[in-house]
Amino acid sequence: MNNTGKGTNPRWLAYCKSQGNTSEEQFLKDDKKYPGGIMCGFILWIAEKREEFFKKHPERFVGRNISDQDAFTMFCEGKTLKQG
């Protein structure tokens, strides 16, 4: 695994950081917590982030689909986005 983020999904890294873990630590914790579904924690977290993003930035959606993927990644990383 790679802790620097090079070659790693930035949304996964944001999830790990939000849990206070490195990528390797998070894989180990989620493997124990969700046996047979190691990515379950990330999937639940990203779904929550998507709903938060929709409520705060509906202008970045077309219907219920995210139209600005870069902005969503920045949102997951905790960066502030301008409205509109």
C-alpha positions in Angstrom: 0.0 0.0 0.0 1.0 3.6 -0.5 0.6 6.3 2.1 1.7 9.2 0.0 -1.4 9.1 -2.1 0.4 8.6 -5.4 -1.7 6.2 -7.4 -4.4 6.1 -4.7 -7.9 7.3 -5.0 -8.0 10.8 -3.3 -11.5 10.0 -1.9 -10.2 6.9 -0.2 -7.4 8.9 1.3 -9.9 11.5 2.6 -11.9 8.6 4.1 -8.8 7.3 5.8 -7.9 10.7 7.1 -11.4 11.3 8.4 -11.0 8.1 10.4 -7.6 9.1 11.7 -5.8 6.3 9.8 -3.3 5.6 7.1 -4.5 3.6 4.1 -3.0 0.4 5.4 -4.4 0.9 8.9 -7.9 1.6 7.5 -7.8 -1.5 5.3 -7.0 -3.6 8.4 -9.7 -2.0 10.6 -12.3 -2.2 7.9 -11.4 -5.8 7.2 -12.1 -6.7 10.8 -15.2 -4.5 11.1 -16.7 -5.7 7.7 -15.5 -9.3 7.1 -16.1 -10.1 3.5 -16.9 -6.5 2.6 -13.6 -4.6 3.2 -14.8 -1.6 1.3 -18.1 -1.3 3.1 -16.9 1.5 5.5 -15.7 3.6 2.6 -19.0 3.0 0.6 -21.1 4.1 3.6 -18.9 7.1 4.1 -18.8 8.2 0.5 -22.6 7.9 0.3 -22.9 10.2 3.3 -20.5 12.7 1.8 -22.5 12.7 -1.5 -25.7 13.5 0.4 -23.9 16.3 2.3 -22.5 17.6 -1.0 -26.0 17.6 -2.6 -27.5 19.6 0.3 -24.7 22.1 0.3 -24.0 22.4 -3.5 -27.1 21.4 -5.5 -25.8 23.5 -8.3 -23.0 20.9 -8.9 -25.6 18.2 -9.8 -27.7 17.4 -12.8 -30.7 15.8 -11.3 -29.2 13.5 -8.6 -26.0 13.0 -10.5 -22.8 14.8 -9.6 -21.7 17.0 -12.5 -18.5 18.3 -10.9 -16.4 15.4 -9.8 -13.4 17.5 -9.0 -15.5 19.7 -6.7 -16.9 16.5 -5.0 -13.3 15.2 -4.4 -12.3 18.6 -2.9 -15.4 18.5 -0.7 -14.5 15.0 0.5 -11.0 16.3 1.3 -12.6 19.0 3.5 -11.8 21.9 1.2 -14.1 24.9 1.1 -16.0 25.4 -2.2 -17.6 28.6 -3.4 -21.4 28.5 -4.1 -22.4 28.6 -7.7 
